[in-house]
Amino acid sequence: MTVIVVMGVSGSGKTTVGTALAERLGVDYAEADTFHPKANIDKMSSGHPLNDEDRHPWLEAIATWIRDHQCSGGVVTSSALKYRYRDILRSGGKVWFLHLHGDRDLLANRMKTRSGHFMPVSLLDSQLADLEPLQPDEHGLVADIAKKPAEIVETALSVFKDR
């Protein structure tokens, strides 16, 4: 089965959309933040962006989760900012990307108003600078985060079902 990777920068709504998708599909859900080692969370919490070396074990752990869910399907979140990061995720098996994309001001406002998350707004620009759009060999959909999460889920399910 295909695993859906809900991707995008911080504040794009990955958790909200991902949990709703998993519930609708009746599959397991995994939050990418739980795969980060403590050192990564500490680094981001202190306002420092992760580099490729920091991200590698995190991406490998998510790829393992994807591999473990090839028979049952699943939904996992990941910023998946760069093509090469998504390649690591795709090494886990068949994936379909739902890229939550939106306006910087909307993203920043969401980040400012949420509570209990380690990612500071100061790192948003570094994520946006690193973000690479889906490429032709990457199956998926780009969804506008200005839409309501339920609408994004419905659109994603209809496109995903048709593939």
Rosetta blueprint (number, residue, H / E / L):
1 M L
2 T L
3 V E
4 I E
5 V E
6 V E
7 M E
8 G L
9 V L
10 S L
11 G L
12 S L
13 G L
14 K H
15 T H
16 T H
17 V H
18 G H
19 T H
20 A H
21 L H
22 A H
23 E H
24 R H
25 L H
26 G L
27 V L
28 D E
29 Y E
30 A E
31 E L
32 A H
33 D H
34 T H
35 F H
36 H L
37 P L
38 K H
39 A H
40 N H
41 I H
42 D H
43 K H
44 M H
45 S H
46 S L
47 G L
48 H L
49 P L
50 L L
51 N L
52 D H
53 E H
54 D H
55 R H
56 H H
57 P H
58 W H
59 L H
60 E H
61 A H
62 I H
63 A H
64 T H
65 W H
66 I H
67 R H
68 D H
69 H L
70 Q L
71 C L
72 S L
73 G L
74 G E
75 V E
76 V E
77 T E
78 S E
79 S L
80 A L
81 L L
82 K L
83 Y H
84 R H
85 Y H
86 R H
87 D H
88 I H
89 L H
90 R H
91 S L
92 G L
93 G L
94 K L
95 V E
96 W E
97 F E
98 L E
99 H E
100 L E
101 H E
102 G L
103 D L
104 R H
105 D H
106 L H
107 L H
108 A H
109 N H
110 R H
111 M H
112 K H
113 T H
114 R L
115 S L
116 G L
117 H L
118 F L
119 M L
120 P L
121 V H
122 S H
123 L H
124 L H
125 D H
126 S H
127 Q H
128 L H
129 A H
130 D H
131 L L
132 E L
133 P L
134 L L
135 Q L
136 P L
137 D L
138 E L
139 H L
140 G E
141 L E
142 V E
143 A E
144 D E
145 I L
146 A L
147 K L
148 K L
149 P H
150 A H
151 E H
152 I H
153 V H
154 E H
155 T H
156 A H
157 L H
158 S H
159 V H
160 F H
161 K H
162 D L
163 R L
